[in-house]
Amino acid sequence: MVNLIEIKEVSEKVKENISKVMIGKDDVVDLLLVSLISSGHVLLEDVPGTGKTLLAKSLAKSIDSTFKRVQFTPDLLPTDVSGINFFNQKKGEFEFRPGPIFSNLVLADEINRATPRTQSILLECMEERQVTIEGVTRKLERPFLVIATQNPVENQGTFPLPEAQLDRFLLKVNLGYPSPEEGIEILKRFKENNPIENLQPIVSEEEVILAQNHYSKVYVSDEILAYIMDIVEATRNNSQVKLGVSPRGSQALLKSVQAYAAIKGRTYVIPDDVKRMVKPVLSHRLVLSQSMRMNPNEANLILDRLLEEVTVPSEETLEKELQKR
């Protein structure tokens, strides 16, 4: 259990460090930490200027590891991301020049502006943590996290991510606008300079890997497992949903609730953990019927209704099971 306590300590240090730059985004930072600890990937979706790139950079600078930012554009080639074999005239042989994907944290900025061919280079990287170039497969070093951003409003010159690629993201996160009070604090903080320039690493690469190795020790009772599957089954039997959550989605929900409990300092999962992670984990995995696709927030509304309908495990039952451990 000592390692689970250390996970909370690492998370709190990163969260405090990011708060030197970001204001009022504690819940969003929690979600990024969940992805980092559970070795998932994050899709940050919101209108321009809400701090998506700034948040990703703040997380990257808080960890003593390698970081690369890739600006996705229509003319970006797959080799611009993965790397290329080039002929070294001095040595008289081909050498591999690694691309930005060979980093611990990769920011794929405005990912939906690249062509599907370039977007597809991320599929193998995100799922299998490896890159195959000209028949040679190269492993990606841990920790490996892709944080992608996209603008959901502007459609001109964009290529929507297919369901297969959306499913590679553990979480889909919306930042939202700050409150008026938070807006005033942002103006004060950024009035003279950008605080991210002075941000220093606060945790090591080894601490992150240790957290990734031990978060799965968080206890999940049979009642919680049944609760997760009840929610998943509800998405599959909903008339407004054309395609419900897949087994990969249910596994993603399990991983995320374990990581969320760990960063909150608990050694076991409670129903509130599941409720907190349902929408970030499952909303982008639902394929809605044609009539429901007009409202971009419809998936979250459907999940809200399902959470009200699905029976929540009682505290007494959970306490009895915890006492048996």
C-alpha positions as CSV (number, residue, x, y, z in Angstrom):
1,M,0.0,0.0,0.0
2,V,3.0,2.3,0.4
3,N,3.3,2.6,-3.4
4,L,-0.3,3.7,-3.6
5,I,0.4,6.5,-1.0
6,E,3.3,7.5,-3.1
7,I,1.1,7.8,-6.2
8,K,-1.0,10.5,-4.4
9,E,2.1,12.3,-3.3
10,V,3.5,12.4,-6.9
11,S,0.1,13.5,-8.2
12,E,-0.2,16.3,-5.7
13,K,3.3,17.6,-6.5
14,V,2.4,17.7,-10.3
15,K,-0.9,19.3,-9.6
16,E,0.6,22.0,-7.4
17,N,3.2,22.7,-10.0
18,I,0.7,23.1,-12.8
19,S,-1.4,25.4,-10.7
20,K,1.4,27.9,-11.0
21,V,0.3,28.3,-14.6
22,M,-3.3,27.1,-14.9
23,I,-6.1,28.6,-12.8
24,G,-9.3,26.8,-11.8
25,K,-8.6,23.6,-13.7
26,D,-8.0,21.1,-10.8
27,D,-10.6,18.6,-12.1
28,V,-9.1,18.7,-15.6
29,V,-5.6,18.2,-14.2
30,D,-6.9,15.2,-12.2
31,L,-8.0,13.7,-15.5
32,L,-4.6,14.2,-17.1
33,L,-2.9,12.6,-14.2
34,V,-5.3,9.6,-14.5
35,S,-4.2,9.2,-18.1
36,L,-0.5,9.5,-17.3
37,I,-0.7,7.0,-14.4
38,S,-2.8,4.5,-16.3
39,S,-0.7,4.9,-19.5
40,G,-3.6,6.2,-21.5
41,H,-3.9,9.1,-23.9
42,V,-5.9,12.3,-23.8
43,L,-7.9,14.2,-26.3
44,L,-8.4,17.8,-25.3
45,E,-11.3,19.3,-27.2
46,D,-12.5,22.9,-26.9
47,V,-12.7,26.2,-28.7
48,P,-9.4,28.1,-29.3
49,G,-7.8,30.1,-26.5
50,T,-9.1,28.0,-23.6
51,G,-5.6,26.8,-22.6
52,K,-5.4,23.3,-24.2
53,T,-1.8,23.7,-25.4
54,L,-0.8,25.5,-22.2
55,L,-2.1,22.7,-20.1
56,A,-0.3,20.1,-22.0
57,K,3.0,22.0,-21.9
58,S,2.5,22.5,-18.1
59,L,2.2,18.8,-17.5
60,A,5.2,18.0,-19.7
61,K,7.4,20.6,-18.0
62,S,6.4,19.2,-14.6
63,I,8.0,15.8,-15.4
64,D,11.7,15.3,-16.0
65,S,11.3,13.6,-19.3
66,T,11.5,14.3,-23.0
67,F,8.7,16.3,-24.7
68,K,7.9,17.2,-28.3
69,R,5.1,19.2,-29.8
70,V,3.9,18.5,-33.4
71,Q,1.7,21.0,-35.1
72,F,-0.7,18.9,-37.3
73,T,-1.4,20.5,-40.7
74,P,-2.8,19.2,-44.0
75,D,0.7,18.9,-45.5
76,L,2.2,17.0,-42.5
77,L,3.6,13.6,-43.6
78,P,3.6,10.4,-41.6
79,T,7.4,10.4,-41.6
80,D,7.4,13.9,-40.1
81,V,5.9,12.2,-37.0
82,S,7.6,8.8,-37.0
83,G,11.0,9.5,-38.4
84,I,12.9,8.6,-41.5
85,N,15.8,6.5,-42.8
86,F,18.3,8.8,-44.5
87,F,21.6,8.1,-46.3
88,N,24.6,9.2,-44.4
89,Q,27.2,10.1,-47.1
90,K,30.1,10.1,-44.6
91,K,29.4,6.6,-43.4
92,G,28.1,5.4,-46.7
93,E,25.0,3.8,-45.1
94,F,21.4,4.5,-44.2
95,E,20.6,5.8,-40.7
96,F,17.4,6.2,-38.8
97,R,16.5,9.7,-37.7
98,P,13.8,9.4,-35.1
99,G,10.7,11.7,-35.3
100,P,9.0,13.5,-32.4
101,I,6.9,10.4,-31.6
102,F,10.0,9.0,-29.9
103,S,9.4,11.2,-26.8
104,N,7.8,10.5,-23.4
105,L,5.2,13.1,-23.9
106,V,3.9,14.1,-27.3
107,L,1.6,17.0,-27.9
108,A,-0.3,16.5,-31.2
109,D,-1.7,20.0,-31.6
110,E,-4.8,20.4,-33.7
111,I,-4.7,16.7,-34.7
112,N,-7.8,16.9,-36.8
113,R,-6.1,19.3,-39.3
114,A,-3.8,16.5,-40.6
115,T,-5.0,14.0,-43.3
116,P,-6.2,10.6,-42.3
117,R,-3.0,9.1,-43.6
118,T,-0.9,11.1,-41.2
119,Q,-3.4,10.6,-38.3
120,S,-3.1,6.8,-38.8
121,I,0.6,6.9,-37.9
122,L,-0.5,7.4,-34.3
123,L,-2.7,4.3,-34.2
124,E,0.1,1.8,-33.7
125,C,2.0,4.2,-31.4
126,M,-0.9,4.8,-29.1
127,E,-2.1,1.2,-28.8
128,E,1.0,-0.9,-29.0
129,R,3.7,1.6,-27.9
130,Q,5.8,0.9,-31.0
131,V,6.5,2.3,-34.5
132,T,7.0,0.2,-37.6
133,I,9.0,2.0,-40.3
134,E,10.0,0.2,-43.5
135,G,9.5,-3.2,-41.9
136,V,11.5,-2.4,-38.8
137,T,9.6,-2.2,-35.5
138,R,11.0,0.1,-32.7
139,K,9.6,0.2,-29.2
140,L,8.7,3.5,-27.5
141,E,10.1,4.1,-24.1
142,R,8.0,4.5,-21.0
143,P,6.4,6.7,-19.9
144,F,4.6,7.4,-23.2
145,L,1.7,9.8,-23.4
146,V,0.0,11.4,-26.4
147,I,-2.0,14.6,-25.6
148,A,-4.0,15.6,-28.7
149,T,-6.0,18.9,-29.1
150,Q,-8.7,19.7,-31.5
151,N,-11.2,22.5,-32.1
152,P,-14.8,21.1,-32.3
153,V,-16.2,24.3,-33.8
154,E,-14.2,24.9,-37.0
155,N,-14.8,22.3,-39.7
156,Q,-13.1,23.9,-42.7
157,G,-9.8,22.3,-43.5
158,T,-10.2,19.6,-40.9
159,F,-10.5,15.8,-41.0
160,P,-12.7,14.3,-38.2
161,L,-11.1,11.5,-36.3
162,P,-12.6,8.1,-37.1
163,E,-14.1,5.9,-34.3
164,A,-11.1,3.6,-34.4
165,Q,-8.7,6.4,-33.6
166,L,-11.0,8.0,-31.0
167,D,-11.1,4.7,-29.2
168,R,-7.3,4.9,-28.7
169,F,-7.8,7.8,-26.4
170,L,-8.5,6.9,-22.8
171,L,-10.1,10.2,-22.1
172,K,-11.8,13.0,-23.9
173,V,-11.6,16.2,-21.9
174,N,-13.3,19.7,-22.3
175,L,-11.7,22.6,-20.5
176,G,-14.5,25.1,-20.7
177,Y,-14.3,28.9,-20.1
178,P,-13.0,30.2,-16.7
179,S,-15.4,32.0,-14.3
180,P,-15.2,35.8,-14.2
181,E,-13.1,35.5,-11.0
182,E,-10.7,33.1,-12.5
183,G,-10.5,35.3,-15.6
184,I,-9.3,38.2,-13.5
185,E,-6.7,36.0,-11.9
186,I,-5.5,34.9,-15.3
187,L,-5.1,38.5,-16.4
188,K,-3.1,39.3,-13.3
189,R,-0.9,36.2,-13.7
190,F,-0.1,36.7,-17.4
191,K,0.1,40.5,-17.3
192,E,3.9,40.7,-17.3
193,N,5.1,37.3,-18.4
194,N,4.1,33.7,-19.1
195,P,4.7,31.7,-15.9
196,I,5.2,28.5,-17.9
197,E,8.7,29.8,-18.8
198,N,9.8,29.4,-15.2
199,L,8.1,26.1,-14.6
200,Q,10.6,23.4,-13.5
201,P,10.3,19.6,-13.4
202,I,8.9,18.4,-10.0
203,V,8.8,14.6,-10.5
204,S,11.2,12.2,-12.2
205,E,10.5,9.8,-15.0
206,E,11.2,6.9,-12.6
207,E,8.5,8.1,-10.2
208,V,6.0,8.2,-13.0
209,I,6.9,4.6,-14.1
210,L,6.6,3.4,-10.5
211,A,3.1,4.9,-10.3
212,Q,2.2,3.2,-13.6
213,N,3.4,-0.1,-12.2
214,H,1.4,0.0,-9.0
215,Y,-1.9,1.8,-9.6
216,S,-3.6,-1.5,-10.6
217,K,-3.2,-2.7,-7.0
218,V,-6.1,-0.5,-6.1
219,Y,-8.9,-2.9,-5.0
220,V,-12.0,-3.2,-7.1
221,S,-14.9,-5.1,-5.5
222,D,-17.2,-7.4,-7.4
223,E,-20.0,-4.9,-6.8
224,I,-18.1,-2.2,-8.5
225,L,-17.2,-4.4,-11.4
226,A,-20.9,-5.3,-11.8
227,Y,-21.7,-1.5,-11.6
228,I,-19.2,-0.8,-14.4
229,M,-20.7,-3.5,-16.6
230,D,-24.3,-2.4,-15.9
231,I,-23.4,1.0,-17.2
232,V,-21.6,-0.5,-20.2
233,E,-24.6,-2.7,-21.0
234,A,-27.0,0.2,-20.6
235,T,-25.1,2.0,-23.5
236,R,-25.5,-1.1,-25.7
237,N,-29.3,-1.3,-25.1
238,N,-30.1,2.4,-25.5
239,S,-32.3,3.3,-28.5
240,Q,-30.4,6.5,-29.0
241,V,-27.1,4.8,-29.3
242,K,-26.2,3.0,-32.5
243,L,-23.1,1.4,-31.2
244,G,-22.4,1.1,-27.4
245,V,-19.2,0.8,-25.4
246,S,-16.9,-2.0,-26.5
247,P,-14.9,-4.4,-24.2
248,R,-11.9,-2.0,-24.7
249,G,-14.1,0.8,-23.4
250,S,-15.1,-1.1,-20.2
251,Q,-11.4,-2.0,-19.6
252,A,-10.5,1.7,-20.0
253,L,-13.2,2.6,-17.5
254,L,-11.8,0.1,-15.0
255,K,-8.2,1.4,-15.4
256,S,-9.3,5.0,-15.1
257,V,-11.3,4.5,-11.9
258,Q,-8.3,2.7,-10.3
259,A,-6.0,5.5,-11.2
260,Y,-8.5,8.1,-10.0
261,A,-8.8,6.4,-6.6
262,A,-5.0,6.2,-6.4
263,I,-4.4,9.9,-7.0
264,K,-7.1,10.6,-4.3
265,G,-5.1,8.5,-1.8
266,R,-7.5,5.5,-1.6
267,T,-6.6,1.9,-1.9
268,Y,-10.1,0.9,-3.1
269,V,-12.6,2.1,-5.7
270,I,-16.0,3.7,-4.6
271,P,-19.1,4.3,-6.8
272,D,-18.3,8.1,-7.0
273,D,-15.0,7.2,-8.7
274,V,-17.0,5.4,-11.4
275,K,-19.5,8.3,-11.8
276,R,-16.6,10.8,-12.1
277,M,-14.9,8.9,-14.9
278,V,-17.9,7.7,-17.0
279,K,-18.3,10.7,-19.2
280,P,-14.5,11.4,-19.9
281,V,-14.0,7.7,-20.7
282,L,-17.1,6.7,-22.5
283,S,-18.6,9.8,-24.2
284,H,-16.3,9.6,-27.3
285,R,-16.8,5.9,-27.6
286,L,-20.6,6.1,-28.2
287,V,-21.8,6.0,-31.8
288,L,-25.1,7.8,-31.7
289,S,-28.1,7.3,-34.0
290,Q,-28.3,9.8,-36.8
291,S,-31.0,11.9,-35.1
292,M,-28.9,12.4,-32.0
293,R,-25.7,13.6,-33.7
294,M,-26.8,17.2,-34.1
295,N,-26.1,18.1,-30.5
296,P,-22.3,17.7,-29.7
297,N,-23.1,17.3,-26.0
298,E,-25.7,14.6,-26.6
299,A,-23.4,11.7,-25.6
300,N,-22.8,13.3,-22.1
301,L,-26.6,13.9,-21.7
302,I,-27.3,10.2,-22.5
303,L,-24.6,9.1,-20.0
304,D,-26.1,11.4,-17.3
305,R,-29.5,9.7,-17.8
306,L,-28.0,6.2,-17.7
307,L,-26.2,7.0,-14.4
308,E,-29.5,8.0,-12.9
309,E,-31.1,4.8,-14.1
310,V,-28.4,2.2,-13.2
311,T,-28.5,0.9,-9.6
312,V,-25.6,2.1,-7.5
313,P,-23.9,-0.4,-5.1
314,S,-24.9,0.2,-1.5
315,E,-22.3,1.4,1.0
316,E,-23.1,-1.4,3.4
317,T,-22.4,-4.1,0.8
318,L,-19.1,-2.4,-0.1
319,E,-18.0,-2.1,3.5
320,K,-18.7,-5.8,4.2
321,E,-16.6,-6.8,1.2
322,L,-13.8,-4.5,2.3
323,Q,-13.8,-6.0,5.7
324,K,-13.4,-9.5,4.3
325,R,-10.1,-8.5,2.6
